[in-house]
Amino acid sequence: MQNQNPTKVGKLSLRVNEANTNHHLWNNRGVWWCHLTIHQTDATVQRMRFSLKTKDLDKARERRDRIFRKISEESTHTAA
């Protein structure tokens, strides 16, 4: 079974372009999605794509930011 919590075995790689408030977001037929990459400890990468389940861009940004905060917190707790 695949690990459902990739932060326990890898590191989230976030490249944020401050000029682009829609980083890691794309619109697929009216619904906003998020894409991120986890660098695994075995030198491989795991690309994750998931629906933010909203057509509202502001909600999509909030959901993306909340997800990134949660992943970062989990990663910090795992490393400690």
C-alpha positions as CSV (number, residue, x, y, z in Angstrom):
1,M,0.0,0.0,0.0
2,Q,1.3,3.5,-0.9
3,N,2.1,5.9,1.9
4,Q,-0.8,8.3,2.3
5,N,1.3,10.9,4.1
6,P,4.2,11.7,1.8
7,T,5.7,14.3,4.2
8,K,6.9,11.5,6.5
9,V,9.2,10.2,3.8
10,G,10.1,13.3,1.9
11,K,10.4,17.0,1.6
12,L,7.9,19.4,0.1
13,S,9.5,21.5,-2.7
14,L,7.8,24.9,-3.0
15,R,9.0,27.4,-5.5
16,V,6.9,30.5,-5.0
17,N,6.9,33.3,-7.4
18,E,5.8,36.3,-5.2
19,A,4.5,38.1,-8.4
20,N,2.2,35.2,-9.2
21,T,-0.5,34.8,-6.5
22,N,-1.8,31.7,-8.4
23,H,1.4,29.7,-8.1
24,H,0.7,25.9,-8.0
25,L,-2.9,26.5,-9.2
26,W,-4.6,25.8,-12.5
27,N,-8.1,25.9,-13.8
28,N,-9.5,22.8,-15.3
29,R,-12.9,23.4,-16.9
30,G,-13.9,25.9,-14.3
31,V,-12.6,24.0,-11.2
32,W,-9.3,25.0,-9.5
33,W,-6.7,22.4,-9.0
34,C,-3.3,22.4,-7.1
35,H,-0.1,20.7,-8.2
36,L,2.9,20.2,-5.9
37,T,6.1,18.1,-5.8
38,I,7.4,16.0,-2.9
39,H,11.1,15.1,-3.0
40,Q,11.4,11.6,-1.6
41,T,14.4,10.4,0.6
42,D,15.3,7.9,-2.1
43,A,16.0,10.7,-4.6
44,T,12.8,10.3,-6.5
45,V,9.9,12.7,-6.7
46,Q,6.2,12.4,-6.2
47,R,4.0,14.8,-8.1
48,M,0.6,15.4,-6.5
49,R,-2.4,16.9,-8.2
50,F,-5.7,17.4,-6.5
51,S,-8.9,19.3,-7.0
52,L,-9.6,22.2,-4.6
53,K,-13.3,21.6,-5.4
54,T,-14.1,25.3,-6.0
55,K,-14.7,27.5,-9.0
56,D,-13.8,30.6,-6.8
57,L,-10.2,31.7,-7.2
58,D,-10.0,33.3,-3.7
59,K,-11.3,30.1,-2.1
60,A,-8.8,28.1,-4.2
61,R,-5.9,30.2,-2.9
62,E,-7.1,29.9,0.7
63,R,-7.4,26.1,0.3
64,R,-4.0,25.8,-1.3
65,D,-2.4,27.9,1.4
66,R,-4.0,25.8,4.2
67,I,-2.8,22.6,2.6
68,F,0.7,23.9,2.3
69,R,0.7,25.0,5.9
70,K,-0.5,21.6,7.0
71,I,2.1,19.8,5.0
72,S,4.8,22.1,6.3
73,E,3.7,21.6,9.9
74,E,3.5,17.8,9.5
75,S,7.0,17.8,7.9
76,T,8.4,19.9,10.8
77,H,6.9,17.6,13.4
78,T,8.2,14.5,11.6
79,A,11.7,15.9,11.5
80,A,11.8,16.7,15.2
